[in-house]
Structures are given as structure tokens and as C-alpha cells.
């Protein structure tokens, strides 16, 4: 693993018994001694702490005012940036000229700048993309001196508020800047598990003390990548490079909730983003295929790459993410099928080791979300 980057908290993960594996160019803890199943269920019942410092943290500072910055950023995605209030965060998608997805991301309006968090595997490309297209309106500042910690689950508020009381008043997708022992924490009430929780950007110098303080709180346990994946899968959330990529449009992926009215046909700032012709057409007419939830029968999971067939043998598509859902106590998966088949209750088949096994299409999320709105 010598060519892999190490997280700033690498030694702490090893001390905690983390099993380190390669992920997105980093050595990352896939699990701790409790194991994936216990870590998953603990996050749903109490609070799980995730080190997601491999993600890219970027500040966009305006050169010609916030309005020009927001409109410039908006030109890269089918999302309403100009309408995002100060102190709020929104989900975004960089699209390409064909309407495919270059990456998904979070961005926050912090008054005099935007704070953006992008996926680890795409961060260099995303920063280059922003520098190429926003050079006139923004300084694109890639941050390499801050960790990113997620605290997720019903116990997250009590634990974080014991260190930083003001976070208790935040609602889902609020952002705030908080002080803790002299360090500036950038907090959002959001996450990737379907649970209530927070993501906290913390200066590297304070990260270990902050994480140890959280782990000392009642009910907080370190959680690895394995449970992070099963938690987001149960929540029906996409993983870039698997469920979404340049071959999938936001409409096919079922992410139309992320395309606000202002950017749609008839909206105040209709279109004007890469791939607009296709994306607006699919919004009006429907896509040719759709991302769907899948419930395989029995206990055996159907993993990424499993081919899906109609009961008459017609090839439909394939599974893009799949595994066992500890909270629903059953295998869960998602994948793409033709729009005509994309209805809840539809029976299809998945081919596992040469055998075609029954699968039912279901609505997502598989496990109800508990965001504090």
C-alpha cells in the first residue's frame, strides 16, 4: 500500500483496531473489531463516527461578487445555486455535454464564499473543472489542511452538542461555523447514512483531539467503510462511479429532486448547464431507463455487476450496488432497468453463478430516513 495516501488520523485508526484497505487512493479503515454488522446497527441505534477526510474540500471565493460566482457555478450543473440562502447547503451534480454525471457534491453558501465537498476519486478532476470554468469569477482554493469527520445516528446531536452546544439548533442541511478549544469547526447537519447527523470539517492540528473527545461521548463508536456502504445503500443513496457516472443522467438516476424549479423548463434560469437538452427532454418525456430498488428473495445478496432479466429472459440491465441490509435483515440492491419495467412490485430475475433468482422491484429508501427537518 506504499503508493497510497494516508489519512491524518491513520495512526488513530490503527490504534482503534481499524483494518486498513485501499480506497480512492487512500488507506482507509474498512472496519474495526466490532465488525461491519455491529457498526451498521450501532449507527442506526446510537452514533457512528466516520473519518471521511479523503473527500475534497474546496472554497470558491468570488472575484466579482457572490452573484457572479453563484451564476458561474450554476452554469456547471442543473441546480439552483443563486437561490441558496446563506447558512444552507445543497446537493449538486456536475454534468457533461451528453447529460452524464461527472461527480456529485455538496455546496454551502457561507455568505462571502461557497464551500464545496467533492468525492475523493474525482477531486483532482473536479478542481481542474472548476478552475477551467470559474477562473473569471472565483478563486478555487483546494484545502489540504483540514480533516472531515461525519457523526451519524440518533445519538449524534447529543454527542456533538456536548462539545459544541449550538449544533443542537441546526436543521437538516444547515451549515454553521463553531469554535471548539480554539479550533474553527465547519459544521453541516447532513450525511450519507439516511440518519440524522453532522459532517464536521476540522483543522488537521485539532482533528485527533476532536475525534478522541467525540469517541469519549456515550454511544459513539468508530465506523468503517463497510458499514458506510451498507448504511447508504439502505438509504437508497448513490455512490459515484457505481450507481451514477458519465453514462447515467440525473433523471435516469432518480435525482430529479436535486433539479430545482428555477433550472427546469419555464423556470427563471431554465437550462444553461451542460447536457441541458437531454436532461430537460427527459424531465418532460421521461428517461429510457431508471434506477430502481431491488429486493432479492432469500438471504443471498446480489452484488454490483449481476445481470437483470425479465421473467421471459429479456436482458434488462444490471445491479450497480448490492449487499446485505443489516437493518432490513435482507439483501438489498439497486440498478437500472428500462422505464417500462420500473414499477414497484415488478418481478424480475438476477443471474448469480449461472442461476436466475427472483428479485422484486421496490421503492427506496429500504430503511426510512430520520433527517431533522
N, C-alpha and C positions, 0 to 999 in steps of 0.2 A: 504493500500500500504506500510505497515511498513517494510516488508521484502525486499522491492525494494531498489536498489541503487539510489542515487540522483546525477544528473549532477552537476559539479562545478558551472554552471551558473543557477542552479534551481531557485534561488530567482529572477534572472533577467527575466526568462521565466514567472514566476507568475506575476511579475510587468508589463510585456508586455501583460498580459491577456491570457497567454497560458493555454489551457485546458490540464491538465496532465493526462496521461493514462499509464498503464503498457506496456512496450515493451522491449523484450530481457533482462529482469531482472532490467530494469530501469524505473523510472518515466520520461516520455518524453512528450513534447508538441505535441499533435495531430493536433491542430490548434490554431490560435489566433483569436481575434474578427472579422477580415476581413472574415474568413471562407475559407474552402478548395478551392472552385471555384475561388475566387478572388486571393488567394495566388498563385494558379497554374498559372493563366493567367498573374499575375504580374511578376512571374519569367520568363515567355516566353517574356514579353514585356520590362522588366527593369532589376531588380536584386533581387534575393531572398537569404536570409541568413539562413542557416541551422546549428543547433548545432548537430554534429554527434560524439560527444565526447564519446559516448558509444562504438564506434568501438575500436578494439585492435590495439595499436601502438607498434611495435616491432623493435628493432635494432639487426641485425646479425653482430657481429664483428668477423673478421677472426682470427683463431688461427694459421693457416698455410698458410696465404696469400689469396688474393682475388680469385685467380683462383680455388683453392681448395674449397673455400666457395661457389663460383658460381656453380661448378660442383656438389657439395654436395646438394645444394638447388635444382638444376636441376633434381636430381635423385628422387625428390618428386613430380614432375609434368611434363606434356608433353610440356614444354615451354622452349624456348631458353633463359637461364639466362646468360650464358657465353658471348653471343653476344650482350648484352645490354650495350650501351655506357654510360659512366659517364654523369650524369646530365639528365638521361632519366628514365622514369617509364614505366612499362609494366603490363598488366593484367595477372594473373596466376590462376591456379586451382590445388589444392591438389587432387590427385586421390587415390583410394584404389585398392587392388589387383584385384577386379572384374571390374575395369574401371569406377566405380561410382565416384561421386564428393564429397569429404569431406568438401570442402569450396572453395569459390572463393575469390581472394585477389588482392591487388596492391603491387608491389615491385619496389623500385627505387635503382639505382646504384649511390651511393654518394661518389665514389672514393675509400675510405678506408673502407667502410662498405655498407651493404644493409639496407634500411628502408622498412618495410613491414607493410601494414594495412590490418587487417582481420575483418571479420564480428563479431558483438558483441556477438551473441548467440553461436558462435564457438570459441571465443578467448581463453578460458582456454584449450580446446581440441587441438587447433592449436599450442599453445605454448608448450604443452606437446609433441605433434607430432614432432615439430621442435627440442625440447631438446633431444628427444629419438633418432632422426635420424641424427642430425647435431652436436652432442656433441663433436665429434673428430675435427671438422673443424670450429666450431663457438661458441662464447658466445651468448646465446639467452637472450637478455635484454628486458623484458616487461616494457613498460613505463607507469607509473601511475600518472605522474605529468604534463601531457600536455593535453590541450583541442584540439578538431579537429573541425574546422569551414569550411563549404562549402559556397562559394558565387557563385551563378549561374545566368546566363542570359546575354542578350546583353549589359547590363549596368555594368556587373561585373568588366570588365577591368578598366573602368574609375574610378569606386569607389575605388577599391583596389589600383590602381596606384596613386590615390590622397594621399594615406598614404605611399605606397611603390613603388616609380616610376619604379623600374627595372622590375616589373612584366609585364609591357606592351610589352616588347620584347620577352616574353616567347611564345612558340608554344605549341600546344596540346601534352600532356604527357612529357613536360619538367619539371624538378624539380630544385629548387634553394633554397639557404639559404639567407634570407634577415634580415636586422635589422630594428626594429621599436621601438623607445623610449627605447632603451636598451635591448629589448627582441629579442631573436633569433627566427624568423619565418621560418618554413619549408614549402615551397610553391610548389604545383604541379598545372599545368594547366590541370585540369581534373574534373570529377564529375559524377553525377548519374541522370542527367535530360535530356540529349541529347543536352543541351545548352553549349555554351562556358562558361567557368568559372574556378574557382580555389578551391582547398582544402588546408587549412592552418592549420598546427599544431603549436600551440602557448602555451608557458608555462602557467600553471594554474594561476600564480601570475599576469600575464598580460592579461589574457583572457577577463575579464569583460571590462577593458578599451578599448581593441582592438575591441570587438564586439560593444560597445557603439559608438566608433569612426566610424565604418562601418555603423551602423544604422543611424548616423547623416548625412551620404552622401546622396545626391539627389537620389531618386529612389530605395533605399534599404529598404526592408521590411522583417520582420521575417517570416519564413515559417515552418509549422509543418509537422509531419509525413504523414498526409493525402495527402497533395499535393506532398510530396516527392514520394509517391507511385504512384499517377496518372501521374506525370511527367515521372518517369522511365518506367511506363507501356506504355505510348505513344511512348517512345524512343525504345521500344522493348527490354529493359534490364531485365535480370533475377534477381529474388530475391531468395537468398539461403533459402532452407527449403520449398520452394513453387514450383518454376519453375525448380530448379536443386537441387539434393540431391544425396545420395548414390545409388539411384535406376536409376539415369539418367547418361548417359555417355556424355562427351563433344561433341561427334559427334551427338548424338541424340538431344542434346540441341542447335545445330546450332552454336557451339562455335569453329568451326574448324579454324576460322581466328586467334584464340589465340594459335594455334599449328603451330609454325614456321617450315620452310623447314628443318632446321638442325635436328629436332627431328622426322621427318617423314621417311618413307621407302626411302632408298637411301641417306638420309641426313648424315651430318658429324658425328652426335651423335644420330643416329637412335635408338628409343626405350630407354630401360633402365630406365623407370619410372613405377610406379605401374599401373597395368592394361594395359600395352603396347600391349599385344597380342590382346585383344579385340579392343582397340582404333585404332591400325594400321589396323586391319581387317576391321573395319567399315569405316575408311578413304578410303580403297581400294574398298570395295564392297558396301558401303552404309549401314546405320543403318536400323533396322527393323521398327523403328518409329521415328518421327521428331517433334520437337517443331514448332508450326505454329502460325501465327497471325490469329485472328478471329474477324469478324465484324458481330455481331448480328444485324438482321433487327430491325427497330423500335428504341425506346428510352430506353427500359428497359435493364440494364446491366446484363450480365451473370457472376456470381462470381465464385471464386475458388470452385471446387467440382462438378460443373454442368457436368452431363454426356453428352457425344457427341455420336451421332448416324449417320450412313449413312441414306440416304433418304429411303432405303429399310428396315430400322430398325436394321441393324447390329450395335452392340456396337463397338465404335471406340476408346474411351479414355475419358479424362475429361479435363475441364478447370483448369489451375493451378494458373492463376491470371486473374482478370477481374474487370472492373468498368466502370464508365463514363469517357470519354476523353474530358475534357473541351476545349482543343484547336482544336480537330477534330469535336467537337459538336455531338458526337455519342458514343455509347458504344463500348469499345474495350476489347479484351481478348487475352490470349494465352493459349495453351495447347498442348497435344501430340496426334497425330493420326498415324496410320500405314503409312509407307513411300509411299505406292501406292496411298494414298489419299492426300498426302502433296503437292498439287499444287495450285498455285494462281487461284482463281475463282471457286474452288471446292465448291459445295453446300453440307452442312451437316445440322444437327439439334442438338439443345441443349435442354435438358429437364429442364424446370423451373416450379416448383409446379405442376408436373404431365402433363404439356403440352409440346409438342415438337415444338420448334420455329426455324425458318430458320436462318442459320448462313452461311457466306461466308468466305472461307479461303483467306487471303490476305498477301502480303509481308509486312515485318516490316522493318524499324520503321513506325508507324502510322503517326508520325509527323516528318518532316525532321530534321536531326541533324545539328548543327551550330558550330561544333568544329573549332577552329582556327589552321589549319594545317601548 
